[in-house]
Amino acid sequence: MRYIAAYLLAQAAGTESPTEKDIKKIVTAVGGEADDAKIKELFEQLEGKDIKEIIAEGTKKLSNVGGGGGGGAAPAAAAAGGKAAPAAAAAAPPAEESDEDMGDFGLFD
């Protein structure tokens, strides 16, 4: 995933046809380790293909999956009887978020 993200990032930055060297440079610039075999595999899979067409095909496939969600707030308001939350709960300070909570997750992992 990190290699295709780096490929798309290179294209977004104006490099129409990123090279394996470009991908390795992007991945290592953010502290990731670049696996030459995986980068080579990516380029073999992309050979002779247009990335925009690949994305369009993937989007069509995802549209068949469907979705769900939404509508969660109305039942919560009804359960509260439509009343406002007590002032003490509203005055509670927001919890600070920390990057440390993310464990081993990284954009290019």
Buried (B, 14 or more C-beta within 10 A) or exposed (E): EBBBBBBEBBBEEEEEEBEBEBBBBBBEEEEBEBEEEEBEEBBEEBEEEEBEEEEEEEEEEEEEEEEEEEEEEEEEEEEEEEEEEEEEEEEEEEEEEEEEEEEEEEEBE
